[in-house]
Amino acid sequence: MVPRDDVSRVLVVTAHPDDVDFGAAGTVAAWTSAGIEVAYCVCTSGDASGGPGADRAEVAARREQEQRDAAKAVGVEQVTFLRHPDGRLTASLELRRDISRVIRQFRPDRVLTWSPEINWDHIVTSHPDHRAAGEATLAAVYPDARNPHAHPELLADEGLEPWATGELWLADSPAGLRNHAVDVTDTVDRKLAALRAHSSQTGHLTELADDIRSYLAATAERHGLPGGRLAEAFQVVNTA
Protein backbone atom coordinates (compact mmCIF):
# COMPACT_ATOMS: atom_id res chain seq x y z
CA MET A 1 0.00 0.00 0.00
CA VAL A 2 1.35 3.40 -1.00
CA PRO A 3 -0.28 6.18 1.04
CA ARG A 4 -1.06 9.55 -0.45
CA ASP A 5 1.84 11.99 -0.68
CA ASP A 6 -0.27 15.17 -0.86
CA VAL A 7 -1.22 15.28 2.82
CA SER A 8 -0.87 18.50 4.80
CA ARG A 9 -3.32 17.87 7.68
CA VAL A 10 -4.03 14.72 9.69
CA LEU A 11 -6.69 14.22 12.35
CA VAL A 12 -6.16 11.44 14.90
CA VAL A 13 -9.31 10.18 16.66
CA THR A 14 -8.94 7.99 19.73
CA ALA A 15 -11.12 6.69 22.53
CA HIS A 16 -8.85 7.60 25.46
CA PRO A 17 -5.90 9.75 26.42
CA ASP A 18 -2.71 7.72 25.75
CA ASP A 19 -4.18 5.56 22.94
CA VAL A 20 -2.37 7.51 20.24
CA ASP A 21 0.90 7.43 22.16
CA PHE A 22 0.92 3.66 22.53
CA GLY A 23 -0.25 3.03 18.98
CA ALA A 24 0.96 5.80 16.71
CA ALA A 25 3.03 8.54 18.37
CA GLY A 26 6.19 7.63 16.49
CA THR A 27 4.29 8.05 13.23
CA VAL A 28 2.75 11.33 14.41
CA ALA A 29 6.20 12.64 15.29
CA ALA A 30 7.44 11.68 11.82
CA TRP A 31 4.53 13.55 10.26
CA THR A 32 5.01 16.73 12.27
CA SER A 33 8.76 16.63 11.58
CA ALA A 34 7.88 16.59 7.87
CA GLY A 35 5.74 19.71 8.27
CA ILE A 36 2.33 17.99 8.41
CA GLU A 37 -0.15 19.58 10.82
CA VAL A 38 -1.68 17.00 13.17
CA ALA A 39 -4.61 17.44 15.55
CA TYR A 40 -6.06 15.05 18.11
CA CYS A 41 -9.72 14.32 18.88
CA VAL A 42 -10.16 12.23 22.05
CA CYS A 43 -13.64 10.81 22.58
CA THR A 44 -13.43 10.39 26.36
CA SER A 45 -11.33 11.88 29.13
CA GLY A 46 -10.17 8.55 30.54
CA ASP A 47 -12.09 9.05 33.76
CA ALA A 48 -12.85 5.33 34.19
CA SER A 49 -9.30 4.72 35.43
CA GLY A 50 -7.50 5.02 38.74
CA GLY A 51 -8.57 3.60 42.08
CA PRO A 52 -12.22 3.07 43.02
CA GLY A 53 -12.13 5.96 45.50
CA ALA A 54 -10.60 8.50 43.13
CA ASP A 55 -12.58 11.60 42.25
CA ARG A 56 -13.72 11.09 38.66
CA ALA A 57 -13.51 14.78 37.77
CA GLU A 58 -9.96 14.98 39.08
CA VAL A 59 -8.97 11.86 37.14
CA ALA A 60 -10.43 13.33 33.95
CA ALA A 61 -8.66 16.65 34.42
CA ARG A 62 -5.32 14.95 35.05
CA ARG A 63 -5.62 12.64 32.07
CA GLU A 64 -6.59 15.48 29.76
CA GLN A 65 -3.53 17.45 30.85
CA GLU A 66 -1.33 14.39 30.39
CA GLN A 67 -2.60 14.06 26.82
CA ARG A 68 -1.91 17.73 26.10
CA ASP A 69 1.63 17.33 27.44
CA ALA A 70 2.13 14.13 25.44
CA ALA A 71 0.86 15.84 22.29
CA LYS A 72 3.43 18.60 22.63
CA ALA A 73 6.20 15.99 22.84
CA VAL A 74 5.40 14.93 19.26
CA GLY A 75 4.60 18.36 17.85
CA VAL A 76 0.81 18.45 18.22
CA GLU A 77 -0.80 21.59 19.59
CA GLN A 78 -4.53 21.06 18.99
CA VAL A 79 -6.27 18.52 21.23
CA THR A 80 -10.08 18.31 21.37
CA PHE A 81 -11.87 16.30 24.06
CA LEU A 82 -15.43 15.20 23.28
CA ARG A 83 -16.00 14.01 26.87
CA HIS A 84 -18.22 11.07 26.11
CA PRO A 85 -18.44 8.52 28.98
CA ASP A 86 -15.28 6.47 29.43
CA GLY A 87 -15.89 2.74 29.45
CA ARG A 88 -19.35 3.22 27.91
CA LEU A 89 -18.47 4.58 24.51
CA THR A 90 -20.75 3.52 21.66
CA ALA A 91 -20.76 4.38 17.96
CA SER A 92 -23.87 6.47 18.48
CA LEU A 93 -25.27 9.11 16.16
CA GLU A 94 -24.18 11.67 18.75
CA LEU A 95 -20.56 10.49 18.64
CA ARG A 96 -20.63 10.36 14.83
CA ARG A 97 -21.93 13.93 14.80
CA ASP A 98 -19.27 15.15 17.22
CA ILE A 99 -16.45 13.57 15.20
CA SER A 100 -17.98 14.89 11.97
CA ARG A 101 -17.94 18.36 13.51
CA VAL A 102 -14.22 18.13 14.22
CA ILE A 103 -13.54 16.80 10.71
CA ARG A 104 -15.44 19.70 9.16
CA GLN A 105 -13.63 22.18 11.40
CA PHE A 106 -10.10 20.83 10.85
CA ARG A 107 -10.60 19.58 7.25
CA PRO A 108 -7.95 16.84 7.26
CA ASP A 109 -6.53 15.07 4.25
CA ARG A 110 -6.04 11.92 6.33
CA VAL A 111 -7.74 10.55 9.45
CA LEU A 112 -6.09 8.01 11.74
CA THR A 113 -8.23 6.06 14.18
CA TRP A 114 -8.56 2.60 15.73
CA SER A 115 -9.87 -0.40 13.90
CA PRO A 116 -13.50 -1.31 14.59
CA GLU A 117 -12.46 -4.96 14.27
CA ILE A 118 -11.12 -7.22 17.00
CA ASN A 119 -7.40 -7.94 17.01
CA TRP A 120 -7.60 -11.57 18.05
CA ASP A 121 -3.81 -11.84 18.30
CA HIS A 122 -3.73 -9.32 21.17
CA ILE A 123 -7.23 -9.06 22.56
CA VAL A 124 -6.35 -6.64 25.37
CA THR A 125 -5.85 -3.83 22.85
CA SER A 126 -9.34 -4.35 21.39
CA HIS A 127 -11.09 -2.43 24.16
CA PRO A 128 -14.78 -1.89 23.30
CA ASP A 129 -14.20 1.88 23.50
CA HIS A 130 -11.40 1.60 20.92
CA ARG A 131 -13.63 -0.26 18.50
CA ALA A 132 -16.55 2.11 19.09
CA ALA A 133 -14.32 5.11 18.37
CA GLY A 134 -13.13 3.43 15.19
CA GLU A 135 -16.62 2.54 14.03
CA ALA A 136 -17.94 6.06 14.69
CA THR A 137 -14.92 7.65 13.00
CA LEU A 138 -15.30 5.46 9.94
CA ALA A 139 -18.94 6.56 9.69
CA ALA A 140 -17.92 10.19 10.19
CA VAL A 141 -15.29 9.98 7.44
CA TYR A 142 -17.73 8.19 5.14
CA PRO A 143 -20.44 9.24 4.71
CA ASP A 144 -21.30 11.76 7.44
CA ALA A 145 -18.73 14.57 7.24
CA ARG A 146 -18.99 14.82 3.46
CA ASN A 147 -22.80 14.63 3.30
CA PRO A 148 -24.60 17.97 3.78
CA HIS A 149 -27.75 16.11 4.81
CA ALA A 150 -26.02 14.15 7.61
CA HIS A 151 -26.28 15.94 10.96
CA PRO A 152 -27.86 18.93 9.18
CA GLU A 153 -27.42 21.14 12.24
CA LEU A 154 -23.67 21.23 11.59
CA LEU A 155 -24.30 23.16 8.39
CA ALA A 156 -27.54 24.96 9.22
CA ASP A 157 -26.67 26.10 12.76
CA GLU A 158 -22.86 26.06 12.83
CA GLY A 159 -22.01 26.88 9.23
CA LEU A 160 -19.69 23.87 8.88
CA GLU A 161 -19.39 22.96 5.22
CA PRO A 162 -19.08 19.28 4.26
CA TRP A 163 -15.58 17.86 3.97
CA ALA A 164 -14.39 14.67 2.24
CA THR A 165 -11.30 13.04 3.73
CA GLY A 166 -9.44 10.98 1.14
CA GLU A 167 -7.57 8.51 3.31
CA LEU A 168 -8.20 6.55 6.52
CA TRP A 169 -5.50 4.87 8.62
CA LEU A 170 -6.54 2.21 11.12
CA ALA A 171 -4.39 1.23 14.10
CA ASP A 172 -4.64 -2.18 15.76
CA SER A 173 -6.36 -3.88 12.84
CA PRO A 174 -6.09 -7.67 12.66
CA ALA A 175 -2.48 -8.35 11.69
CA GLY A 176 -3.26 -9.62 8.20
CA LEU A 177 -4.95 -6.34 7.28
CA ARG A 178 -2.02 -4.07 8.17
CA ASN A 179 -0.66 -3.04 4.80
CA HIS A 180 1.70 -0.16 5.57
CA ALA A 181 4.59 0.29 8.03
CA VAL A 182 6.12 3.60 9.09
CA ASP A 183 9.79 3.65 10.09
CA VAL A 184 9.85 5.34 13.51
CA THR A 185 13.48 4.64 14.40
CA ASP A 186 14.31 8.34 14.41
CA THR A 187 11.22 9.36 16.40
CA VAL A 188 11.01 6.61 19.02
CA ASP A 189 12.49 8.84 21.72
CA ARG A 190 9.70 11.35 21.19
CA LYS A 191 7.15 8.53 21.33
CA LEU A 192 8.62 7.41 24.65
CA ALA A 193 8.55 10.99 25.97
CA ALA A 194 4.86 11.17 25.05
CA LEU A 195 4.19 7.90 26.85
CA ARG A 196 6.03 9.09 29.95
CA ALA A 197 3.78 12.17 30.00
CA HIS A 198 0.93 9.80 30.93
CA SER A 199 2.42 9.25 34.36
CA SER A 200 -0.87 8.08 35.87
CA GLN A 201 -0.88 5.21 33.36
CA THR A 202 2.80 4.47 32.71
CA GLY A 203 4.64 5.58 35.86
CA HIS A 204 4.69 2.03 37.21
CA LEU A 205 5.90 0.42 33.97
CA THR A 206 9.62 0.13 34.66
CA GLU A 207 10.30 -1.85 31.46
CA LEU A 208 8.19 0.35 29.20
CA ALA A 209 10.98 1.64 26.95
CA ASP A 210 12.45 -1.82 26.38
CA ASP A 211 9.03 -3.35 25.76
CA ILE A 212 8.09 -0.64 23.25
CA ARG A 213 11.39 -0.95 21.38
CA SER A 214 11.06 -4.74 21.21
CA TYR A 215 7.53 -4.52 19.85
CA LEU A 216 8.48 -1.91 17.25
CA ALA A 217 11.51 -3.96 16.19
CA ALA A 218 9.32 -7.02 15.68
CA THR A 219 6.87 -4.93 13.65
CA ALA A 220 9.69 -3.62 11.45
CA GLU A 221 11.00 -7.13 10.85
CA ARG A 222 7.53 -8.44 10.02
CA HIS A 223 7.08 -5.73 7.40
CA GLY A 224 10.47 -6.24 5.78
CA LEU A 225 12.40 -3.25 7.10
CA PRO A 226 16.18 -3.63 7.50
CA GLY A 227 17.61 -5.01 10.73
CA GLY A 228 17.84 -2.54 13.58
CA ARG A 229 14.86 -0.47 12.43
CA LEU A 230 11.66 0.21 14.38
CA ALA A 231 8.18 0.55 12.89
CA GLU A 232 4.48 1.14 13.54
CA ALA A 233 2.04 -0.57 11.17
CA PHE A 234 -1.44 0.38 9.99
CA GLN A 235 -4.26 -0.60 7.69
CA VAL A 236 -4.49 2.18 5.09
CA VAL A 237 -7.83 2.61 3.31
CA ASN A 238 -8.59 4.88 0.36
CA THR A 239 -11.83 6.73 1.16
CA ALA A 240 -11.85 9.15 -1.81
N, C-alpha and C positions, 0 to 999 in steps of 0.2 A: 504494500500500500504506500503510495506517494502522497503525502498530505499537500494541501494547497500551499503555495509559496507567496500568496498575495495577502497575507493576514497582517493586519495592524492592530486589531483589538481582539482580546479573548476574555470571555466571561467564564468563570469557574463556579459551578453550583454544587454545594455539598449539603449534607444533612446536619453535620455537627462542626463546631470548632475542632480543629486538628485533623479532620479527614483529608483535606488537601495536602497537609504537610506529610502525613504518612504515605499518601498515594501518589502525589504529583509535584511536590515542591521543587524537586530538582529540575523538572521540566519547566515549571513556572519561572524559576531563576534563569534558565537558559533563554526563555522567551524575553523576559525583561532585559536581559543583557544584550539581546539582539535589537532592542528598541521597540518591542511589542508592548502595548499597554494592556495590562491585565487587571481585572476587577474580580472580587469575590462576592458571591451571594450565598449566605449561610441560612438554611431554612429554620434551624432551631438555635437556641443559645446554650445547648449542652447542660441544661439545668437538672437533668435526670442522672447526675453523677455525684460523686462525693458520698460521705457518710449519711446514714438515715436521719441523723439529727441536724444536718447542715441546713442553713437557711437557703431556700431555693433561689430567692432573688439575689443573694450574695454570690451564690455559685454561678448564676447566669452572668452577673456583672464581671466576675473574675474571668470566666471563660471567654467572654467577648473581648476583654482587654488582652488576654493571651493571644487570641486570634489576630487582633490588630498588630500586636508586637511581632508575631510570627510573620505576618504579611509583609511588614517593613523589611524583615531579614531577606526576603526574596524580591524586593523591589515593587511591592504592591501597596498602593496607597488607599484605594477605594474598597471598603468592606461594608456590605449591606447585610443586616440581620433581619430576617422575616419574622422571627420570634413565634413560630408555630410550636406546638407542644413537643418537647423532647421525649422520645420513647413512644410517642403516639402519632407519629407522622404518617399521613396517608396521601396518596396521589389524588387529592380532592380537587374539585373545580376551583376552590379558593386558593389552593397552593399553585395550581396551574396559572391562575390569574396573576398571582403575586410574582411568579417567576417571569411570566410574559411581560409584566410591567417593567421589570428590571432589564429584560432583553430590549424592549422598545426604548428605554431610557439610554442604555449604554451602546446599543446597536453594534454588537460584536460580529466579527467575521467567523469566529469559531466559538463553540461552547464546549466546555469540558465538564462532565458530570460522572456520576457512578452508574454502573450497569444496573438495569432493572432485573437482570437475571441472577440466579444463585451461582456463586462460585463454589462448586462442590468440592474442589480440591482444598479449599481453605474456608470452611463454612463460617468461621468466626468473623470474617470480614464482610459477610453478606447480611449485615444487620438489617432488619426490616425497614428502619429509617433510611438507610443507604439506598435500598431498592425503591422505596417510595419517592425519594428525591430524584432518582434517575428516571423513574416512570413519568413523574410530573414534568421534569425538565424536557424529556423527549417530546411530550405532548405540547409543551410550550414552544419548543423549537419548531415542531411540525405537528399540527397546523396552527396553533393558537396565535403566536406572536405575529405571524405574517397575514392572518385573516382579519380583515377589518370588522367582520361580524362576530368574531369570538371575543367574549368579554367586552361588549360594545361600550361599556362605561370608560374603558381606557382611552378610547378615541373621543367619545362624546363629552365626557366630563373632565378628562385630564389632558386632552389634546395630544395623545401619544400615537403617532403614526405607526402603521404596521411595519415590521422589519423581518426580512428573511435571512436567517443565518445559514451559510452554505456548508458548514462542516460541523460534525459532532464527534467529540472524543469521549469514549467511555472507559473509565478506570474500573478495575476489578471484574472485568468480564470473565466468563469461563475461559480457561487458558487457550483453548483451541481457536477462540475468536479474536485473540489479540494479534493484530496484523501490523503493528508499527512500534518500534522501540526508539527511545530518545536516549542518546548518550549523555549521562549526567555526571560523568567523572569529574568535570571541572566545576560543577556546581554542588557537589555533595556536601561540602562544608556549610554552604548556605542552607541546604535542606536540614542538616543537623541542627544548625542554629535556630531555625524555625521550629523544629520539634522541641528543642530545649525551652523555647518560650512558653510552651504549654506545661509549665512546671507542675500544675495540679494533676496532670495526666502522665507525665514522663519522668518526674523527679525521682521516682523510686526505681526506674529502669536503668540499673548500673551498667548493663551490657548493650544499651540501646545502639550506640554508634557501631559497634562490631556487628550486631545483628542486622542493622540496616545495610551496612556495606556488604555483608555476606549475601543478603537477599538480592541486592542490586547486581552483584557480580554474577550470581546464578541467572538472573534475568538476562544480562548481557550475553552470557554464554549461550543460553537457550535461543537467543535471536541472532546468533552468528557474529557478534562483535568480537574484535580481537581480544586476546588474553589481557587481563589487567584492567579492562574497562568496566564501567558501571552503567546500568540502564534502568529506565522505567518503561513499561510497555502498556499499550492501549489498544482498544478497538476503535478504529477510525471509520466513520460513516459519512458518506457524501449525502447531504440533505438539500442540495440545490434543486 
